[in-house]
Amino acid sequence: MILHCVFCNFRTDVSEDQRNQVLTALAQFSAGLNGVLGFDHGPNLDFEGKSASYDAGFVIRFADHEALQTYADHPEHQALGRQLCDLCNGGENGIKVFDLKL
């Protein structure tokens, strides 16, 4: 299983509604793909005080690397990814991605 973790540093002028719209769209898109085992998103609670600049994030559980690659290559994912980048400080530089093999 692959855990795809994405952390977002949203611009200050981006509303919570705008954040939720793109994250919800990603969740809905992901739910229709083979090999997607789950999608969760929410605000960063930062209990340890180590990631305050990252406002929110999401995780997607993929059955395997092939399922992740199908997601990554899909035109709808690419369009939603551009929308997400547009909402973040520095565009794509305002997003951190970690892929963990579990």
OpenMM code with the backbone's topology and positions (N, CA, C; nanometers):
from openmm import Vec3, app, unit

residues = "MET ILE LEU HIS CYS VAL PHE CYS ASN PHE ARG THR ASP VAL SER GLU ASP GLN ARG ASN GLN VAL LEU THR ALA LEU ALA GLN PHE SER ALA GLY LEU ASN GLY VAL LEU GLY PHE ASP HIS GLY PRO ASN LEU ASP PHE GLU GLY LYS SER ALA SER TYR ASP ALA GLY PHE VAL ILE ARG PHE ALA ASP HIS GLU ALA LEU GLN THR TYR ALA ASP HIS PRO GLU HIS GLN ALA LEU GLY ARG GLN LEU CYS ASP LEU CYS ASN GLY GLY GLU ASN GLY ILE LYS VAL PHE ASP LEU LYS LEU".split()
positions = [
    Vec3(0.0847, -0.1182, 0.0000),
    Vec3(0.0000, 0.0000, 0.0000),
    Vec3(0.0889, 0.1242, 0.0000),
    Vec3(0.0453, 0.2262, -0.0684),
    Vec3(0.1145, 0.3553, -0.0738),
    Vec3(0.0253, 0.4593, -0.0054),
    Vec3(0.0827, 0.5321, 0.0888),
    Vec3(0.0137, 0.6443, 0.1531),
    Vec3(0.0696, 0.7721, 0.0921),
    Vec3(-0.0145, 0.8413, 0.0162),
    Vec3(0.0219, 0.9650, -0.0544),
    Vec3(-0.0234, 1.0809, 0.0343),
    Vec3(0.0731, 1.1540, 0.0917),
    Vec3(0.0460, 1.2613, 0.1876),
    Vec3(0.0795, 1.3959, 0.1227),
    Vec3(-0.0159, 1.4878, 0.1262),
    Vec3(0.0017, 1.6184, 0.0618),
    Vec3(-0.0297, 1.7276, 0.1643),
    Vec3(0.0639, 1.8221, 0.1809),
    Vec3(0.0496, 1.9289, 0.2784),
    Vec3(0.0528, 2.0632, 0.2061),
    Vec3(-0.0417, 2.1511, 0.2394),
    Vec3(-0.0637, 2.2747, 0.1642),
    Vec3(-0.0402, 2.3987, 0.2496),
    Vec3(0.0349, 2.4932, 0.1937),
    Vec3(0.0574, 2.6245, 0.2538),
    Vec3(-0.0271, 2.7232, 0.1734),
    Vec3(-0.1523, 2.7389, 0.2142),
    Vec3(-0.2456, 2.8235, 0.1401),
    Vec3(-0.2144, 2.9714, 0.1578),
    Vec3(-0.2407, 3.0484, 0.0514),
    Vec3(-0.2275, 3.1936, 0.0592),
    Vec3(-0.3286, 3.2470, 0.1613),
    Vec3(-0.2969, 3.3602, 0.2227),
    Vec3(-0.3852, 3.4170, 0.3256),
    Vec3(-0.5173, 3.4679, 0.2690),
    Vec3(-0.5215, 3.4979, 0.1389),
    Vec3(-0.6460, 3.5472, 0.0793),
    Vec3(-0.7383, 3.4345, 0.0308),
    Vec3(-0.6994, 3.3103, 0.0530),
    Vec3(-0.7806, 3.1953, 0.0117),
    Vec3(-0.8756, 3.1593, 0.1257),
    Vec3(-1.0029, 3.1555, 0.0933),
    Vec3(-1.1037, 3.1256, 0.1965),
    Vec3(-1.1074, 2.9768, 0.2289),
    Vec3(-1.1639, 2.9456, 0.3432),
    Vec3(-1.1813, 2.8059, 0.3821),
    Vec3(-1.2712, 2.7339, 0.2817),
    Vec3(-1.3696, 2.8054, 0.2295),
    Vec3(-1.4577, 2.7466, 0.1295),
    Vec3(-1.3806, 2.7094, 0.0026),
    Vec3(-1.2901, 2.7951, -0.0421),
    Vec3(-1.2089, 2.7649, -0.1603),
    Vec3(-1.1217, 2.6419, -0.1360),
    Vec3(-1.0643, 2.6338, -0.0168),
    Vec3(-0.9817, 2.5172, 0.0187),
    Vec3(-1.0657, 2.3904, 0.0134),
    Vec3(-1.1798, 2.3963, 0.0796),
    Vec3(-1.2657, 2.2785, 0.0872),
    Vec3(-1.3171, 2.2360, -0.0497),
    Vec3(-1.3442, 2.3325, -0.1367),
    Vec3(-1.3937, 2.2986, -0.2704),
    Vec3(-1.2936, 2.2134, -0.3469),
    Vec3(-1.1678, 2.2539, -0.3491),
    Vec3(-1.0690, 2.1780, -0.4260),
    Vec3(-1.0381, 2.0450, -0.3580),
    Vec3(-1.0320, 2.0417, -0.2253),
    Vec3(-1.0045, 1.9159, -0.1564),
    Vec3(-1.1207, 1.8179, -0.1711),
    Vec3(-1.2421, 1.8680, -0.1664),
    Vec3(-1.3588, 1.7830, -0.1868),
    Vec3(-1.3621, 1.7302, -0.3300),
    Vec3(-1.3271, 1.8147, -0.4265),
    Vec3(-1.3222, 1.7709, -0.5663),
    Vec3(-1.2176, 1.6607, -0.5845),
    Vec3(-1.1040, 1.6740, -0.5190),
    Vec3(-1.0021, 1.5688, -0.5256),
    Vec3(-1.0535, 1.4397, -0.4628),
    Vec3(-1.1237, 1.4510, -0.3519),
    Vec3(-1.1793, 1.3321, -0.2861),
    Vec3(-1.2803, 1.2629, -0.3764),
    Vec3(-1.3677, 1.3399, -0.4371),
    Vec3(-1.4704, 1.2820, -0.5248),
    Vec3(-1.4073, 1.2180, -0.6474),
    Vec3(-1.3105, 1.2829, -0.7067),
    Vec3(-1.2407, 1.2271, -0.8219),
    Vec3(-1.1718, 1.0958, -0.7833),
    Vec3(-1.0999, 1.0968, -0.6716),
    Vec3(-1.0238, 0.9800, -0.6280),
    Vec3(-1.1129, 0.8596, -0.6005),
    Vec3(-1.2309, 0.8857, -0.5474),
    Vec3(-1.3217, 0.7766, -0.5109),
    Vec3(-1.3603, 0.6907, -0.6304),
    Vec3(-1.3537, 0.7452, -0.7508),
    Vec3(-1.3924, 0.6713, -0.8698),
    Vec3(-1.2806, 0.5926, -0.9348),
    Vec3(-1.1609, 0.5960, -0.8783),
    Vec3(-1.0465, 0.5294, -0.9407),
    Vec3(-1.0208, 0.3919, -0.8799),
    Vec3(-0.9878, 0.2958, -0.9649),
    Vec3(-0.9476, 0.1640, -0.9162),
    Vec3(-0.8194, 0.1768, -0.8357),
    Vec3(-0.8132, 0.1059, -0.7259),
    Vec3(-0.6927, 0.1046, -0.6442),
    Vec3(-0.6850, 0.2124, -0.5394),
    Vec3(-0.7844, 0.3008, -0.5334),
    Vec3(-0.7889, 0.4015, -0.4269),
    Vec3(-0.8643, 0.3397, -0.3096),
    Vec3(-0.7972, 0.3314, -0.1962),
    Vec3(-0.8539, 0.2667, -0.0780),
    Vec3(-0.9170, 0.3653, 0.0189),
    Vec3(-0.8828, 0.4940, 0.0058),
    Vec3(-0.9405, 0.5941, 0.0940),
    Vec3(-0.8782, 0.7306, 0.0725),
    Vec3(-0.9528, 0.8320, 0.1135),
    Vec3(-0.9084, 0.9715, 0.0999),
    Vec3(-0.9591, 1.0459, 0.2229),
    Vec3(-0.8697, 1.1154, 0.2909),
    Vec3(-0.9068, 1.1986, 0.4065),
    Vec3(-0.8369, 1.3334, 0.3932),
    Vec3(-0.9073, 1.4386, 0.4355),
    Vec3(-0.8458, 1.5719, 0.4329),
    Vec3(-0.8951, 1.6521, 0.5521),
    Vec3(-0.8186, 1.7559, 0.5852),
    Vec3(-0.8588, 1.8425, 0.6948),
    Vec3(-0.7536, 1.9461, 0.7265),
    Vec3(-0.7843, 2.0300, 0.8249),
    Vec3(-0.6900, 2.1350, 0.8653),
    Vec3(-0.5737, 2.0767, 0.9450),
    Vec3(-0.4608, 2.1463, 0.9407),
    Vec3(-0.3437, 2.1079, 1.0189),
    Vec3(-0.3631, 2.1570, 1.1620),
    Vec3(-0.3686, 2.0668, 1.2561),
    Vec3(-0.3840, 2.1048, 1.3964),
    Vec3(-0.2495, 2.1361, 1.4619),
    Vec3(-0.1398, 2.0886, 1.4062),
    Vec3(-0.0025, 2.1223, 1.4463),
    Vec3(0.0175, 2.1180, 1.5979),
    Vec3(-0.0160, 2.0080, 1.6592),
    Vec3(-0.0043, 1.9934, 1.8044),
    Vec3(0.1390, 2.0109, 1.8540),
    Vec3(0.2370, 1.9793, 1.7713),
    Vec3(0.3771, 1.9898, 1.8128),
    Vec3(0.4415, 2.1225, 1.7745),
    Vec3(0.3687, 2.2085, 1.7033),
    Vec3(0.4217, 2.3384, 1.6656),
    Vec3(0.5359, 2.3315, 1.5654),
    Vec3(0.5309, 2.2351, 1.4737),
    Vec3(0.6411, 2.2172, 1.3797),
    Vec3(0.6043, 2.2432, 1.2343),
    Vec3(0.4769, 2.2735, 1.2082),
    Vec3(0.4367, 2.2881, 1.0681),
    Vec3(0.3291, 2.3947, 1.0510),
    Vec3(0.3433, 2.5033, 1.1230),
    Vec3(0.2393, 2.6071, 1.1245),
    Vec3(0.2109, 2.6669, 0.9870),
    Vec3(0.3087, 2.6681, 0.8978),
    Vec3(0.2858, 2.7299, 0.7674),
    Vec3(0.2016, 2.6418, 0.6753),
    Vec3(0.1807, 2.5169, 0.7117),
    Vec3(0.0982, 2.4266, 0.6304),
    Vec3(-0.0399, 2.4182, 0.6938),
    Vec3(-0.1359, 2.4807, 0.6270),
    Vec3(-0.2706, 2.5003, 0.6816),
    Vec3(-0.3580, 2.3760, 0.6813),
    Vec3(-0.3410, 2.2925, 0.5804),
    Vec3(-0.4295, 2.1774, 0.5623),
    Vec3(-0.3573, 2.0742, 0.4778),
    Vec3(-0.4193, 1.9598, 0.4668),
    Vec3(-0.3600, 1.8560, 0.3838),
    Vec3(-0.4566, 1.7427, 0.3593),
    Vec3(-0.4073, 1.6453, 0.2861),
    Vec3(-0.4875, 1.5263, 0.2614),
    Vec3(-0.3968, 1.4056, 0.2443),
    Vec3(-0.4555, 1.2890, 0.2643),
    Vec3(-0.3863, 1.1631, 0.2409),
    Vec3(-0.4761, 1.0751, 0.1556),
    Vec3(-0.4133, 1.0045, 0.0639),
    Vec3(-0.4835, 0.9070, -0.0197),
    Vec3(-0.4114, 0.7740, -0.0007),
    Vec3(-0.4880, 0.6700, 0.0240),
    Vec3(-0.4330, 0.5363, 0.0357),
    Vec3(-0.4548, 0.4632, -0.0972),
    Vec3(-0.3440, 0.4223, -0.1584),
    Vec3(-0.3469, 0.3501, -0.2850),
    Vec3(-0.3075, 0.2048, -0.2619),
    Vec3(-0.3678, 0.1151, -0.3357),
    Vec3(-0.3360, -0.0270, -0.3235),
    Vec3(-0.1902, -0.0542, -0.3597),
    Vec3(-0.1404, 0.0197, -0.4598),
    Vec3(-0.0036, -0.0038, -0.5063),
    Vec3(0.0442, 0.1172, -0.5869),
    Vec3(0.1686, 0.1084, -0.6307),
    Vec3(0.2274, 0.2184, -0.7061),
    Vec3(0.1541, 0.2411, -0.8383),
    Vec3(0.1067, 0.1347, -0.9009),
    Vec3(0.0342, 0.1476, -1.0275),
    Vec3(-0.0912, 0.2342, -1.0101),
    Vec3(-0.1628, 0.2150, -0.9007),
    Vec3(-0.2828, 0.2958, -0.8750),
    Vec3(-0.2453, 0.4421, -0.8541),
    Vec3(-0.1361, 0.4668, -0.7838),
    Vec3(-0.0886, 0.6046, -0.7650),
    Vec3(-0.0504, 0.6666, -0.8985),
    Vec3(0.0152, 0.5913, -0.9841),
    Vec3(0.0565, 0.6442, -1.1139),
    Vec3(-0.0642, 0.6754, -1.2027),
    Vec3(-0.1662, 0.5896, -1.1966),
    Vec3(-0.2891, 0.6145, -1.2723),
    Vec3(-0.3519, 0.7457, -1.2272),
    Vec3(-0.3579, 0.7675, -1.0969),
    Vec3(-0.4091, 0.8921, -1.0388),
    Vec3(-0.3250, 1.0111, -1.0867),
    Vec3(-0.1937, 0.9995, -1.0754),
    Vec3(-0.1035, 1.1105, -1.1091),
    Vec3(-0.1130, 1.1496, -1.2567),
    Vec3(-0.1316, 1.0505, -1.3441),
    Vec3(-0.1339, 1.0761, -1.4878),
    Vec3(-0.2705, 1.1214, -1.5397),
    Vec3(-0.3728, 1.1076, -1.4590),
    Vec3(-0.5091, 1.1368, -1.5048),
    Vec3(-0.5262, 1.2877, -1.5290),
    Vec3(-0.5839, 1.3262, -1.6422),
    Vec3(-0.6023, 1.4696, -1.6730),
    Vec3(-0.6851, 1.5446, -1.5675),
    Vec3(-0.7836, 1.4795, -1.5077),
    Vec3(-0.8631, 1.5475, -1.4042),
    Vec3(-0.7783, 1.5766, -1.2812),
    Vec3(-0.6917, 1.4816, -1.2422),
    Vec3(-0.6012, 1.5067, -1.1304),
    Vec3(-0.5088, 1.6240, -1.1629),
    Vec3(-0.4579, 1.6264, -1.2838),
    Vec3(-0.3659, 1.7334, -1.3220),
    Vec3(-0.4346, 1.8694, -1.3179),
    Vec3(-0.5608, 1.8755, -1.3620),
    Vec3(-0.6362, 2.0020, -1.3571),
    Vec3(-0.6621, 2.0438, -1.2127),
    Vec3(-0.7023, 1.9494, -1.1292),
    Vec3(-0.7273, 1.9814, -0.9878),
    Vec3(-0.5972, 2.0188, -0.9174),
    Vec3(-0.4883, 1.9545, -0.9556),
    Vec3(-0.3578, 1.9889, -0.8994),
    Vec3(-0.3185, 2.1319, -0.9321),
    Vec3(-0.3476, 2.1748, -1.0546),
    Vec3(-0.3189, 2.3143, -1.0919),
    Vec3(-0.4033, 2.4104, -1.0087),
    Vec3(-0.5298, 2.3755, -0.9874),
    Vec3(-0.6162, 2.4597, -0.9026),
    Vec3(-0.5594, 2.4698, -0.7623),
    Vec3(-0.5156, 2.3558, -0.7077),
    Vec3(-0.4588, 2.3548, -0.5738),
    Vec3(-0.3332, 2.4411, -0.5682),
    Vec3(-0.2459, 2.4270, -0.6657),
    Vec3(-0.1234, 2.5080, -0.6701),
    Vec3(-0.1553, 2.6567, -0.6755),
    Vec3(-0.2576, 2.6936, -0.7511),
    Vec3(-0.2967, 2.8344, -0.7619),
    Vec3(-0.3392, 2.8936, -0.6281),
    Vec3(-0.3827, 2.8101, -0.5357),
    Vec3(-0.4294, 2.8571, -0.4051),
    Vec3(-0.3177, 2.8637, -0.3008),
    Vec3(-0.1998, 2.8123, -0.3355),
    Vec3(-0.0912, 2.8019, -0.2377),
    Vec3(0.0164, 2.9079, -0.2584),
    Vec3(0.0816, 2.9436, -0.1489),
    Vec3(0.1942, 3.0370, -0.1537),
    Vec3(0.3043, 2.9788, -0.2415),
    Vec3(0.3442, 3.0540, -0.3423),
    Vec3(0.4500, 3.0079, -0.4303),
    Vec3(0.4071, 2.9007, -0.5283),
    Vec3(0.2765, 2.8846, -0.5468),
    Vec3(0.2291, 2.7830, -0.6408),
    Vec3(0.2671, 2.6442, -0.5943),
    Vec3(0.3288, 2.5672, -0.6821),
    Vec3(0.3643, 2.4290, -0.6466),
    Vec3(0.4652, 2.4235, -0.5326),
    Vec3(0.5402, 2.5320, -0.5098),
    Vec3(0.6347, 2.5347, -0.3978),
    Vec3(0.5641, 2.5442, -0.2624),
    Vec3(0.4351, 2.5741, -0.2632),
    Vec3(0.3569, 2.5792, -0.1398),
    Vec3(0.2937, 2.4461, -0.1036),
    Vec3(0.3388, 2.3397, -0.1698),
    Vec3(0.2846, 2.2062, -0.1455),
    Vec3(0.3999, 2.1094, -0.1208),
    Vec3(0.3869, 2.0274, -0.0182),
    Vec3(0.4829, 1.9207, 0.0103),
    Vec3(0.4120, 1.7873, -0.0064),
    Vec3(0.4819, 1.6935, -0.0698),
    Vec3(0.4253, 1.5609, -0.0928),
    Vec3(0.5210, 1.4560, -0.0387),
    Vec3(0.4638, 1.3595, 0.0349),
    Vec3(0.5371, 1.2440, 0.0821),
    Vec3(0.4605, 1.1200, 0.0396),
    Vec3(0.5307, 1.0237, -0.0170),
    Vec3(0.4707, 0.8951, -0.0520),
    Vec3(0.5404, 0.7880, 0.0325),
    Vec3(0.4612, 0.7217, 0.1141),
    Vec3(0.5131, 0.6219, 0.2061),
    Vec3(0.4648, 0.4831, 0.1656),
    Vec3(0.5546, 0.3882, 0.1578),
    Vec3(0.5162, 0.2505, 0.1310),
    Vec3(0.4893, 0.1826, 0.2634),
    Vec3(0.3683, 0.1316, 0.2788),
    Vec3(0.3301, 0.0674, 0.4042),
    Vec3(0.3172, -0.0824, 0.3862),
] * unit.nanometer
topology = app.Topology()
chain = topology.addChain("A")
for resn in residues:
    res = topology.addResidue(resn, chain)
    for name in ("N", "CA", "C"):
        topology.addAtom(name, app.Element.getBySymbol(name[0]), res)
